[in-house]
Amino acid sequence: MAQKFYGRIKLSKIDMSKVVTNDNQEESIDVVVWLNDDPDQYGNVMSIQQATKKEEKKIYLGNCKKSER
């Protein structure tokens, strides 16, 4: 069964040097999303990072909660 999550990404944290533009001039970034085993103190169950190379510093963008709607 599908599950719905909602969250927020901090745009100021995005490394703009990693923005990719496609043939339609649409900009995007690669992200890594993972589901945590347990909710954090705010009820967040997913975390979002901008994709980086192994040797690069991790860029934390935000998190998600399970939607009750």
PDB file of N, CA, C and O in Angstrom:
ATOM      1  N   MET A   1       0.830  -1.171   0.000  1.00  0.00           N
ATOM      2  CA  MET A   1       0.000   0.000   0.000  1.00  0.00           C
ATOM      3  C   MET A   1       0.887   1.251   0.000  1.00  0.00           C
ATOM      4  O   MET A   1       1.875   1.309   0.732  1.00  0.00           O
ATOM      5  N   ALA A   2       0.547   2.221  -0.794  1.00  0.00           N
ATOM      6  CA  ALA A   2       1.313   3.464  -0.878  1.00  0.00           C
ATOM      7  C   ALA A   2       1.197   4.247   0.421  1.00  0.00           C
ATOM      8  O   ALA A   2       0.163   4.218   1.088  1.00  0.00           O
ATOM      9  N   GLN A   3       2.251   4.934   0.765  1.00  0.00           N
ATOM     10  CA  GLN A   3       2.260   5.790   1.938  1.00  0.00           C
ATOM     11  C   GLN A   3       2.606   7.204   1.504  1.00  0.00           C
ATOM     12  O   GLN A   3       3.382   7.396   0.568  1.00  0.00           O
ATOM     13  N   LYS A   4       2.049   8.169   2.161  1.00  0.00           N
ATOM     14  CA  LYS A   4       2.281   9.567   1.811  1.00  0.00           C
ATOM     15  C   LYS A   4       3.095  10.234   2.924  1.00  0.00           C
ATOM     16  O   LYS A   4       2.809  10.061   4.109  1.00  0.00           O
ATOM     17  N   PHE A   5       4.109  10.994   2.520  1.00  0.00           N
ATOM     18  CA  PHE A   5       4.954  11.725   3.454  1.00  0.00           C
ATOM     19  C   PHE A   5       4.985  13.185   3.034  1.00  0.00           C
ATOM     20  O   PHE A   5       4.781  13.502   1.863  1.00  0.00           O
ATOM     21  N   TYR A   6       5.237  14.063   3.975  1.00  0.00           N
ATOM     22  CA  TYR A   6       5.405  15.470   3.639  1.00  0.00           C
ATOM     23  C   TYR A   6       6.628  15.997   4.376  1.00  0.00           C
ATOM     24  O   TYR A   6       7.003  15.477   5.426  1.00  0.00           O
ATOM     25  N   GLY A   7       7.241  17.025   3.820  1.00  0.00           N
ATOM     26  CA  GLY A   7       8.427  17.556   4.460  1.00  0.00           C
ATOM     27  C   GLY A   7       8.796  18.913   3.898  1.00  0.00           C
ATOM     28  O   GLY A   7       8.015  19.549   3.190  1.00  0.00           O
ATOM     29  N   ARG A   8       9.993  19.338   4.227  1.00  0.00           N
ATOM     30  CA  ARG A   8      10.470  20.657   3.815  1.00  0.00           C
ATOM     31  C   ARG A   8      11.945  20.546   3.466  1.00  0.00           C
ATOM     32  O   ARG A   8      12.720  19.904   4.175  1.00  0.00           O
ATOM     33  N   ILE A   9      12.321  21.184   2.359  1.00  0.00           N
ATOM     34  CA  ILE A   9      13.718  21.249   1.939  1.00  0.00           C
ATOM     35  C   ILE A   9      14.201  22.674   2.132  1.00  0.00           C
ATOM     36  O   ILE A   9      13.522  23.620   1.734  1.00  0.00           O
ATOM     37  N   LYS A  10      15.358  22.832   2.736  1.00  0.00           N
ATOM     38  CA  LYS A  10      15.967  24.142   2.971  1.00  0.00           C
ATOM     39  C   LYS A  10      16.746  24.554   1.723  1.00  0.00           C
ATOM     40  O   LYS A  10      17.868  24.097   1.507  1.00  0.00           O
ATOM     41  N   LEU A  11      16.148  25.418   0.905  1.00  0.00           N
ATOM     42  CA  LEU A  11      16.757  25.815  -0.360  1.00  0.00           C
ATOM     43  C   LEU A  11      18.111  26.487  -0.173  1.00  0.00           C
ATOM     44  O   LEU A  11      18.983  26.369  -1.033  1.00  0.00           O
ATOM     45  N   SER A  12      18.293  27.184   0.928  1.00  0.00           N
ATOM     46  CA  SER A  12      19.560  27.875   1.178  1.00  0.00           C
ATOM     47  C   SER A  12      20.719  26.901   1.380  1.00  0.00           C
ATOM     48  O   SER A  12      21.880  27.296   1.270  1.00  0.00           O
ATOM     49  N   LYS A  13      20.423  25.644   1.672  1.00  0.00           N
ATOM     50  CA  LYS A  13      21.462  24.633   1.887  1.00  0.00           C
ATOM     51  C   LYS A  13      21.942  23.979   0.585  1.00  0.00           C
ATOM     52  O   LYS A  13      22.976  23.311   0.588  1.00  0.00           O
ATOM     53  N   ILE A  14      21.221  24.155  -0.520  1.00  0.00           N
ATOM     54  CA  ILE A  14      21.559  23.486  -1.777  1.00  0.00           C
ATOM     55  C   ILE A  14      22.883  24.005  -2.321  1.00  0.00           C
ATOM     56  O   ILE A  14      23.107  25.213  -2.391  1.00  0.00           O
ATOM     57  N   ASP A  15      23.749  23.090  -2.700  1.00  0.00           N
ATOM     58  CA  ASP A  15      25.002  23.443  -3.372  1.00  0.00           C
ATOM     59  C   ASP A  15      24.667  23.689  -4.839  1.00  0.00           C
ATOM     60  O   ASP A  15      24.485  22.749  -5.613  1.00  0.00           O
ATOM     61  N   MET A  16      24.590  24.959  -5.207  1.00  0.00           N
ATOM     62  CA  MET A  16      24.140  25.334  -6.555  1.00  0.00           C
ATOM     63  C   MET A  16      25.111  24.878  -7.646  1.00  0.00           C
ATOM     64  O   MET A  16      24.732  24.821  -8.816  1.00  0.00           O
ATOM     65  N   SER A  17      26.338  24.557  -7.290  1.00  0.00           N
ATOM     66  CA  SER A  17      27.280  24.065  -8.303  1.00  0.00           C
ATOM     67  C   SER A  17      26.900  22.670  -8.790  1.00  0.00           C
ATOM     68  O   SER A  17      27.413  22.209  -9.810  1.00  0.00           O
ATOM     69  N   LYS A  18      26.004  21.995  -8.068  1.00  0.00           N
ATOM     70  CA  LYS A  18      25.569  20.651  -8.444  1.00  0.00           C
ATOM     71  C   LYS A  18      24.208  20.640  -9.151  1.00  0.00           C
ATOM     72  O   LYS A  18      23.659  19.571  -9.414  1.00  0.00           O
ATOM     73  N   VAL A  19      23.663  21.821  -9.459  1.00  0.00           N
ATOM     74  CA  VAL A  19      22.396  21.903 -10.180  1.00  0.00           C
ATOM     75  C   VAL A  19      22.638  21.488 -11.632  1.00  0.00           C
ATOM     76  O   VAL A  19      23.601  21.922 -12.265  1.00  0.00           O
ATOM     77  N   VAL A  20      21.750  20.647 -12.142  1.00  0.00           N
ATOM     78  CA  VAL A  20      21.838  20.135 -13.511  1.00  0.00           C
ATOM     79  C   VAL A  20      20.682  20.717 -14.319  1.00  0.00           C
ATOM     80  O   VAL A  20      19.557  20.796 -13.826  1.00  0.00           O
ATOM     81  N   THR A  21      20.954  21.123 -15.556  1.00  0.00           N
ATOM     82  CA  THR A  21      19.917  21.643 -16.443  1.00  0.00           C
ATOM     83  C   THR A  21      19.712  20.647 -17.577  1.00  0.00           C
ATOM     84  O   THR A  21      20.674  20.243 -18.231  1.00  0.00           O
ATOM     85  N   ASN A  22      18.460  20.249 -17.816  1.00  0.00           N
ATOM     86  CA  ASN A  22      18.173  19.292 -18.888  1.00  0.00           C
ATOM     87  C   ASN A  22      17.893  20.019 -20.204  1.00  0.00           C
ATOM     88  O   ASN A  22      18.005  21.243 -20.277  1.00  0.00           O
ATOM     89  N   ASP A  23      17.533  19.270 -21.234  1.00  0.00           N
ATOM     90  CA  ASP A  23      17.281  19.838 -22.564  1.00  0.00           C
ATOM     91  C   ASP A  23      16.141  20.842 -22.571  1.00  0.00           C
ATOM     92  O   ASP A  23      16.109  21.724 -23.428  1.00  0.00           O
ATOM     93  N   ASN A  24      15.199  20.731 -21.633  1.00  0.00           N
ATOM     94  CA  ASN A  24      14.054  21.650 -21.552  1.00  0.00           C
ATOM     95  C   ASN A  24      14.339  22.844 -20.644  1.00  0.00           C
ATOM     96  O   ASN A  24      13.427  23.585 -20.279  1.00  0.00           O
ATOM     97  N   GLN A  25      15.609  23.026 -20.283  1.00  0.00           N
ATOM     98  CA  GLN A  25      16.038  24.125 -19.403  1.00  0.00           C
ATOM     99  C   GLN A  25      15.445  24.029 -17.992  1.00  0.00           C
ATOM    100  O   GLN A  25      15.301  25.041 -17.305  1.00  0.00           O
ATOM    101  N   GLU A  26      15.102  22.811 -17.567  1.00  0.00           N
ATOM    102  CA  GLU A  26      14.596  22.578 -16.219  1.00  0.00           C
ATOM    103  C   GLU A  26      15.780  22.230 -15.320  1.00  0.00           C
ATOM    104  O   GLU A  26      16.605  21.384 -15.663  1.00  0.00           O
ATOM    105  N   GLU A  27      15.852  22.889 -14.175  1.00  0.00           N
ATOM    106  CA  GLU A  27      16.951  22.657 -13.247  1.00  0.00           C
ATOM    107  C   GLU A  27      16.549  21.633 -12.193  1.00  0.00           C
ATOM    108  O   GLU A  27      15.400  21.597 -11.752  1.00  0.00           O
ATOM    109  N   SER A  28      17.508  20.800 -11.794  1.00  0.00           N
ATOM    110  CA  SER A  28      17.238  19.797 -10.768  1.00  0.00           C
ATOM    111  C   SER A  28      18.523  19.470 -10.020  1.00  0.00           C
ATOM    112  O   SER A  28      19.623  19.825 -10.444  1.00  0.00           O
ATOM    113  N   ILE A  29      18.348  18.780  -8.891  1.00  0.00           N
ATOM    114  CA  ILE A  29      19.483  18.252  -8.140  1.00  0.00           C
ATOM    115  C   ILE A  29      19.203  16.793  -7.825  1.00  0.00           C
ATOM    116  O   ILE A  29      18.050  16.364  -7.788  1.00  0.00           O
ATOM    117  N   ASP A  30      20.253  16.043  -7.601  1.00  0.00           N
ATOM    118  CA  ASP A  30      20.117  14.660  -7.166  1.00  0.00           C
ATOM    119  C   ASP A  30      20.035  14.658  -5.644  1.00  0.00           C
ATOM    120  O   ASP A  30      20.758  15.394  -4.972  1.00  0.00           O
ATOM    121  N   VAL A  31      19.153  13.829  -5.111  1.00  0.00           N
ATOM    122  CA  VAL A  31      18.978  13.738  -3.662  1.00  0.00           C
ATOM    123  C   VAL A  31      19.062  12.294  -3.207  1.00  0.00           C
ATOM    124  O   VAL A  31      18.876  11.358  -3.985  1.00  0.00           O
ATOM    125  N   VAL A  32      19.346  12.146  -1.929  1.00  0.00           N
ATOM    126  CA  VAL A  32      19.324  10.853  -1.258  1.00  0.00           C
ATOM    127  C   VAL A  32      18.262  10.963  -0.175  1.00  0.00           C
ATOM    128  O   VAL A  32      18.286  11.896   0.627  1.00  0.00           O
ATOM    129  N   VAL A  33      17.327  10.011  -0.148  1.00  0.00           N
ATOM    130  CA  VAL A  33      16.253  10.008   0.849  1.00  0.00           C
ATOM    131  C   VAL A  33      16.299   8.665   1.569  1.00  0.00           C
ATOM    132  O   VAL A  33      16.385   7.615   0.932  1.00  0.00           O
ATOM    133  N   TRP A  34      16.241   8.702   2.884  1.00  0.00           N
ATOM    134  CA  TRP A  34      16.201   7.431   3.606  1.00  0.00           C
ATOM    135  C   TRP A  34      15.145   7.447   4.688  1.00  0.00           C
ATOM    136  O   TRP A  34      14.827   8.480   5.277  1.00  0.00           O
ATOM    137  N   LEU A  35      14.617   6.266   4.926  1.00  0.00           N
ATOM    138  CA  LEU A  35      13.590   6.050   5.944  1.00  0.00           C
ATOM    139  C   LEU A  35      14.282   5.611   7.228  1.00  0.00           C
ATOM    140  O   LEU A  35      14.981   4.598   7.254  1.00  0.00           O
ATOM    141  N   ASN A  36      14.081   6.383   8.290  1.00  0.00           N
ATOM    142  CA  ASN A  36      14.690   6.068   9.586  1.00  0.00           C
ATOM    143  C   ASN A  36      13.941   4.915  10.252  1.00  0.00           C
ATOM    144  O   ASN A  36      12.753   4.710  10.005  1.00  0.00           O
ATOM    145  N   ASP A  37      14.636   4.179  11.083  1.00  0.00           N
ATOM    146  CA  ASP A  37      14.008   3.078  11.811  1.00  0.00           C
ATOM    147  C   ASP A  37      12.974   3.577  12.812  1.00  0.00           C
ATOM    148  O   ASP A  37      11.937   2.944  13.010  1.00  0.00           O
ATOM    149  N   ASP A  38      13.260   4.715  13.442  1.00  0.00           N
ATOM    150  CA  ASP A  38      12.370   5.281  14.461  1.00  0.00           C
ATOM    151  C   ASP A  38      12.213   6.778  14.218  1.00  0.00           C
ATOM    152  O   ASP A  38      13.147   7.418  13.735  1.00  0.00           O
ATOM    153  N   PRO A  39      11.062   7.346  14.538  1.00  0.00           N
ATOM    154  CA  PRO A  39      10.882   8.801  14.416  1.00  0.00           C
ATOM    155  C   PRO A  39      11.826   9.547  15.364  1.00  0.00           C
ATOM    156  O   PRO A  39      12.170   9.046  16.435  1.00  0.00           O
ATOM    157  N   ASP A  40      12.241  10.756  14.952  1.00  0.00           N
ATOM    158  CA  ASP A  40      13.037  11.578  15.854  1.00  0.00           C
ATOM    159  C   ASP A  40      12.124  12.302  16.841  1.00  0.00           C
ATOM    160  O   ASP A  40      10.924  12.032  16.884  1.00  0.00           O
ATOM    161  N   GLN A  41      12.672  13.205  17.623  1.00  0.00           N
ATOM    162  CA  GLN A  41      11.882  13.879  18.668  1.00  0.00           C
ATOM    163  C   GLN A  41      10.774  14.752  18.106  1.00  0.00           C
ATOM    164  O   GLN A  41       9.868  15.144  18.841  1.00  0.00           O
ATOM    165  N   TYR A  42      10.830  15.071  16.790  1.00  0.00           N
ATOM    166  CA  TYR A  42       9.794  15.892  16.152  1.00  0.00           C
ATOM    167  C   TYR A  42       8.822  15.069  15.310  1.00  0.00           C
ATOM    168  O   TYR A  42       7.923  15.626  14.681  1.00  0.00           O
ATOM    169  N   GLY A  43       8.997  13.750  15.295  1.00  0.00           N
ATOM    170  CA  GLY A  43       8.125  12.881  14.517  1.00  0.00           C
ATOM    171  C   GLY A  43       8.585  12.651  13.094  1.00  0.00           C
ATOM    172  O   GLY A  43       7.872  12.018  12.315  1.00  0.00           O
ATOM    173  N   ASN A  44       9.767  13.152  12.729  1.00  0.00           N
ATOM    174  CA  ASN A  44      10.288  12.945  11.382  1.00  0.00           C
ATOM    175  C   ASN A  44      10.739  11.506  11.203  1.00  0.00           C
ATOM    176  O   ASN A  44      11.406  10.942  12.071  1.00  0.00           O
ATOM    177  N   VAL A  45      10.372  10.916  10.075  1.00  0.00           N
ATOM    178  CA  VAL A  45      10.738   9.527   9.815  1.00  0.00           C
ATOM    179  C   VAL A  45      11.609   9.367   8.574  1.00  0.00           C
ATOM    180  O   VAL A  45      12.105   8.274   8.303  1.00  0.00           O
ATOM    181  N   MET A  46      11.799  10.452   7.817  1.00  0.00           N
ATOM    182  CA  MET A  46      12.647  10.410   6.630  1.00  0.00           C
ATOM    183  C   MET A  46      13.592  11.596   6.649  1.00  0.00           C
ATOM    184  O   MET A  46      13.267  12.653   7.192  1.00  0.00           O
ATOM    185  N   SER A  47      14.766  11.417   6.054  1.00  0.00           N
ATOM    186  CA  SER A  47      15.745  12.490   5.936  1.00  0.00           C
ATOM    187  C   SER A  47      16.130  12.650   4.477  1.00  0.00           C
ATOM    188  O   SER A  47      16.084  11.693   3.703  1.00  0.00           O
ATOM    189  N   ILE A  48      16.515  13.884   4.101  1.00  0.00           N
ATOM    190  CA  ILE A  48      16.861  14.202   2.713  1.00  0.00           C
ATOM    191  C   ILE A  48      18.221  14.879   2.692  1.00  0.00           C
ATOM    192  O   ILE A  48      18.466  15.827   3.438  1.00  0.00           O
ATOM    193  N   GLN A  49      19.112  14.382   1.824  1.00  0.00           N
ATOM    194  CA  GLN A  49      20.410  15.001   1.601  1.00  0.00           C
ATOM    195  C   GLN A  49      20.579  15.255   0.112  1.00  0.00           C
ATOM    196  O   GLN A  49      20.015  14.541  -0.717  1.00  0.00           O
ATOM    197  N   GLN A  50      21.355  16.271  -0.219  1.00  0.00           N
ATOM    198  CA  GLN A  50      21.751  16.457  -1.605  1.00  0.00           C
ATOM    199  C   GLN A  50      22.828  15.414  -1.882  1.00  0.00           C
ATOM    200  O   GLN A  50      23.726  15.208  -1.065  1.00  0.00           O
ATOM    201  N   ALA A  51      22.735  14.765  -3.024  1.00  0.00           N
ATOM    202  CA  ALA A  51      23.705  13.727  -3.365  1.00  0.00           C
ATOM    203  C   ALA A  51      25.091  14.349  -3.531  1.00  0.00           C
ATOM    204  O   ALA A  51      25.247  15.372  -4.198  1.00  0.00           O
ATOM    205  N   THR A  52      26.096  13.718  -2.916  1.00  0.00           N
ATOM    206  CA  THR A  52      27.478  14.164  -3.010  1.00  0.00           C
ATOM    207  C   THR A  52      28.360  12.955  -3.268  1.00  0.00           C
ATOM    208  O   THR A  52      27.926  11.810  -3.141  1.00  0.00           O
ATOM    209  N   LYS A  53      29.595  13.227  -3.630  1.00  0.00           N
ATOM    210  CA  LYS A  53      30.579  12.149  -3.767  1.00  0.00           C
ATOM    211  C   LYS A  53      31.021  11.718  -2.377  1.00  0.00           C
ATOM    212  O   LYS A  53      30.880  12.475  -1.416  1.00  0.00           O
ATOM    213  N   LYS A  54      31.555  10.505  -2.266  1.00  0.00           N
ATOM    214  CA  LYS A  54      31.944   9.950  -0.960  1.00  0.00           C
ATOM    215  C   LYS A  54      32.861  10.880  -0.178  1.00  0.00           C
ATOM    216  O   LYS A  54      32.715  11.020   1.036  1.00  0.00           O
ATOM    217  N   GLU A  55      33.799  11.512  -0.861  1.00  0.00           N
ATOM    218  CA  GLU A  55      34.784  12.336  -0.162  1.00  0.00           C
ATOM    219  C   GLU A  55      34.282  13.744   0.162  1.00  0.00           C
ATOM    220  O   GLU A  55      34.964  14.499   0.856  1.00  0.00           O
ATOM    221  N   GLU A  56      33.104  14.099  -0.333  1.00  0.00           N
ATOM    222  CA  GLU A  56      32.547  15.428  -0.089  1.00  0.00           C
ATOM    223  C   GLU A  56      31.727  15.460   1.200  1.00  0.00           C
ATOM    224  O   GLU A  56      31.201  14.440   1.646  1.00  0.00           O
ATOM    225  N   LYS A  57      31.632  16.636   1.779  1.00  0.00           N
ATOM    226  CA  LYS A  57      30.829  16.832   2.987  1.00  0.00           C
ATOM    227  C   LYS A  57      29.355  16.597   2.670  1.00  0.00           C
ATOM    228  O   LYS A  57      28.872  17.003   1.613  1.00  0.00           O
ATOM    229  N   LYS A  58      28.644  15.945   3.579  1.00  0.00           N
ATOM    230  CA  LYS A  58      27.207  15.695   3.411  1.00  0.00           C
ATOM    231  C   LYS A  58      26.437  17.015   3.479  1.00  0.00           C
ATOM    232  O   LYS A  58      26.774  17.890   4.276  1.00  0.00           O
ATOM    233  N   ILE A  59      25.409  17.158   2.648  1.00  0.00           N
ATOM    234  CA  ILE A  59      24.583  18.360   2.620  1.00  0.00           C
ATOM    235  C   ILE A  59      23.170  17.960   3.025  1.00  0.00           C
ATOM    236  O   ILE A  59      22.414  17.423   2.216  1.00  0.00           O
ATOM    237  N   TYR A  60      22.821  18.221   4.272  1.00  0.00           N
ATOM    238  CA  TYR A  60      21.508  17.892   4.812  1.00  0.00           C
ATOM    239  C   TYR A  60      20.512  18.957   4.359  1.00  0.00           C
ATOM    240  O   TYR A  60      20.724  20.147   4.594  1.00  0.00           O
ATOM    241  N   LEU A  61      19.421  18.533   3.707  1.00  0.00           N
ATOM    242  CA  LEU A  61      18.437  19.476   3.167  1.00  0.00           C
ATOM    243  C   LEU A  61      17.136  19.544   3.952  1.00  0.00           C
ATOM    244  O   LEU A  61      16.481  20.586   3.956  1.00  0.00           O
ATOM    245  N   GLY A  62      16.750  18.472   4.609  1.00  0.00           N
ATOM    246  CA  GLY A  62      15.475  18.503   5.320  1.00  0.00           C
ATOM    247  C   GLY A  62      15.033  17.120   5.739  1.00  0.00           C
ATOM    248  O   GLY A  62      15.816  16.170   5.735  1.00  0.00           O
ATOM    249  N   ASN A  63      13.755  17.021   6.104  1.00  0.00           N
ATOM    250  CA  ASN A  63      13.203  15.758   6.574  1.00  0.00           C
ATOM    251  C   ASN A  63      11.715  15.682   6.280  1.00  0.00           C
ATOM    252  O   ASN A  63      11.116  16.652   5.815  1.00  0.00           O
ATOM    253  N   CYS A  64      11.118  14.521   6.555  1.00  0.00           N
ATOM    254  CA  CYS A  64       9.700  14.296   6.256  1.00  0.00           C
ATOM    255  C   CYS A  64       9.024  13.555   7.405  1.00  0.00           C
ATOM    256  O   CYS A  64       9.653  12.831   8.178  1.00  0.00           O
ATOM    257  N   LYS A  65       7.724  13.770   7.479  1.00  0.00           N
ATOM    258  CA  LYS A  65       6.863  13.055   8.414  1.00  0.00           C
ATOM    259  C   LYS A  65       5.827  12.291   7.613  1.00  0.00           C
ATOM    260  O   LYS A  65       5.544  12.630   6.464  1.00  0.00           O
ATOM    261  N   LYS A  66       5.264  11.263   8.220  1.00  0.00           N
ATOM    262  CA  LYS A  66       4.183  10.530   7.581  1.00  0.00           C
ATOM    263  C   LYS A  66       2.916  11.376   7.629  1.00  0.00           C
ATOM    264  O   LYS A  66       2.577  11.946   8.666  1.00  0.00           O
ATOM    265  N   SER A  67       2.227  11.452   6.511  1.00  0.00           N
ATOM    266  CA  SER A  67       1.009  12.249   6.430  1.00  0.00           C
ATOM    267  C   SER A  67      -0.159  11.488   7.022  1.00  0.00           C
ATOM    268  O   SER A  67      -0.325  10.292   6.778  1.00  0.00           O
ATOM    269  N   GLU A  68      -0.945  12.171   7.782  1.00  0.00           N
ATOM    270  CA  GLU A  68      -2.159  11.574   8.360  1.00  0.00           C
ATOM    271  C   GLU A  68      -3.385  11.910   7.518  1.00  0.00           C
ATOM    272  O   GLU A  68      -4.495  11.500   7.858  1.00  0.00           O
ATOM    273  N   ARG A  69      -3.203  12.643   6.434  1.00  0.00           N
ATOM    274  CA  ARG A  69      -4.304  13.073   5.567  1.00  0.00           C
ATOM    275  C   ARG A  69      -4.567  12.094   4.466  1.00  0.00           C
ATOM    276  O   ARG A  69      -5.463  12.310   3.650  1.00  0.00           O
TER     277      ARG A  69
END
